[in-house]
C-alpha cells in the first residue's frame, strides 16, 4: 500500500511539473501575441521602417505558431499525466478496499472464534455440574 502511495505521489509531482511547463509555454505565447500587437503601433510612416516592421511581424507570426504548437503539445502531456494520476489513484483505492475487506473479515473471524470459546466454556460448566 505504501508503494502505491509513493507511486501516486510521484505521478502527482509529474503532473505538477507538466502543468508548470504548460504555464510557461502559455506565458511565452501570450507575450509574443502582445509584442505583435504593440508592433502594429506605427509612429513613423517611412517605407524602410514599415518594411522592417513587416519582416519582424512575419517572424513573430512564425514564433507565435511555434509557441501555439508547443502549448498544444504540452496540454497533451498534461492530460496524459492526469490520466496516469487517475489510474494510480484507482490502483490505490483498489488496495484500500481490499485491505478494508480483509480487516472486516478478520473482525468477523475473531468474533466467531470468541463465540466458539464462550460456547465451549458454557458447555464445560453444564457438564461439570453433572
N, C-alpha and C positions, 0 to 999 in steps of 0.2 A: 504494500500500500504506500509506503514511503517512497518507493521507486516511482510509482505512478504520480505521486505528488511532485516529485522532483522533475519528472518529465513535463508535467503540466506547467510548472513554474518556468522551465526552460522555454517552452513554447510561448508562454506569456511574454517573456523577455524578447523573444524573436519577433513577436507581433509588435511590441512597443518600438523596437528598432526599425522595423519596416514602416511603421506609422511616422516615425521621426524623419525617415528618408523621404517619405511622401510629402510631409510638410515642407521640407527643404526644397523639393522639386516644385511644389506649388508656389512657394515664395519666389523662387527664381523665375518661374513663368509669369507671375504677377508683376515682378519688377521689369521684365522685358516688355510686357504689354504697356506698362506705364511709361517706360522710356520711349516706346514707339509713339504713344500719344503726344508726349512732350516734343518729339522731333517734328511733328507736323506744325508746331507753332513756329511760323517763319516771321522774323522781324525784318530781315534783309532780303529784298527780292532781286538779287543779281543771279545770273544764269549759272555761274560757276558754283555758287553756294547751293543753289537748288539741285544741281546735278549731284553734288556731293551728298546732299541730304537724301536724294533719291536712292543712290547706291547704299547709303547707310541704312535706309529703311528696308531695302531688299535684304541686306544681311541680317537685320533684326528680324525680319519676317522668317528667314530661314532658321534662325536661332529659336524663334517662338515655336515653329513647327517641331523642331527637335525637342524642345522642352516639353511641349504638349505630348509628344510621343513618349517621353520619359515618364511623365506624370501618369499616363495610361498604363504603362508597363509597371510602374510602382504600385498603382492601385490594384493591379492583378496580383502582385506579390503580397500586398496587404490582405487581400481576400484569401489567398492561398494560406497564409499564416493564420488567418481567422478560422479557416476550415480545419487546420491542424489542431488549433486550440479546442474547437468543438469536439473533435474526435478524441483528444486526450482527456477532456472532461468526461466524456461518455465512458471511457475506459475506467476512469477513477470512480465514477458513480456505480458502475457495474460491480467493482470490487467492494465498494461501501455497502451495497445492497447484499452482496454475498456474505460479507462479514456480519451484517445485521441478522441475516437469516441463520447463520451458524450460531451466533450468540443466542438468538431466540430458541434454537433447537437445544443448545446446551442448557438453558434455563429449564426448558420443558423436561429434558432428561434428568436434570438434577431434582426437580420436583417429583418426578416419577420414582427415582431412587429413594428419595426421602420418604415417600409414601410407602414404598416396599419395606423399608426399615421400620417405620411406625407400625405397619401391619404385622410384621414379624414380632415386634415387641408385644403388641396386643395379643397375638396368638400364644406366645410363651406364657403370658400371665394367665390365660384361660386354662392352659394345660397344666400349669403348676398348681392350680387350685384343686385339681382332682387327685 
